[in-house]
Amino acid sequence: MSNRKEYEFKQVKMRRENSIDISWIPAKFAKVGRNLSLLTNEEWVDGWKVEEVYEGTRTLDEMDAQRDAQKRWLSVLDHGKRE
């Protein structure tokens, strides 16, 4: 079984038609000029092209920690709306 820390992510800028997306994706897919399909709202969307790959990497554990921190922050904001 692979160690979770072995999975690295790179931040990339992608374009599809008139849309631009900046996302963290698995490093093995982060190559300028590469065409990708992204999972959006439980549907695969083709036609995304990597335009830029930014410096630095994150591990899967770091990505999970960021997601959890964002969830906590959003729950604080949501809680404030109810008061």
N, C-alpha and C positions, 0 to 999 in steps of 0.2 A: 504494500500500500504506500502511496506517495505521501510525503510530508506536505502539509498545506503551505508551508513557507517556500516550497519549491515553485509555486505558481506565482509568476511575476506579471504585473500589469503595467502598461505604458499609457500615457495620456496622448490622445490623437485628435486631430481636427479632420472631420470627414464632411464630404459634400454629396448631396443627392439632389439633382435638379436645382431649385432655388433655395434649398435648405442646407444649413450648416449645423453640425453637431460636434461638440467637444465631449469626449467620453474616455473613460479608462477601459481598455480592452486587453485581453491576454497578449503578452508581449510577442508571442509567435505570430500573431496576425498584424502587428503594428509595423507595416512596411509601406513607405510612400508609393502610391500608385496601385496598391492592392485594392481590389473590389471585394466588398463584403456584403453579407446579408445580416441585418440586425433584427432581433426579436423586439417587436414593439406591440404593446397591448395584446400579447399572446399570439401575434402573427408575424411571420418572417417577411421582412421588407428588403427586397434586392436593390442594388444600384448605388450603394454607398461606396465612395472612393476615398481612401486615405490620402489627404493632402499634406499633412504635417505630422511628425512624431516628435513629441517634446522630450526634453531631458528628464532623467530620473525614472525610477520604477517604484512600484508598491507591491508588497506581498498580499496574498489573499487575506491573511490575518489583519493587515493594515486596512484593507478595503472593508472588511467586516467591521472593524472598530469605527471607521468613518461613517458607515451606514448606521450603526447603532447610535453614534453621537448625533447624527442628523435626526433620527427618530425621536431621541430624547428632547432635542431642541424643538422639533415640531410639536411634540406633545405639550411642552411648556407653553408654546404660542397658542395652541388650541385651548388649553386650560384657561389661559388669560382671556380668551374671547367669551368664555362661558360665564365669567364673573360680572 
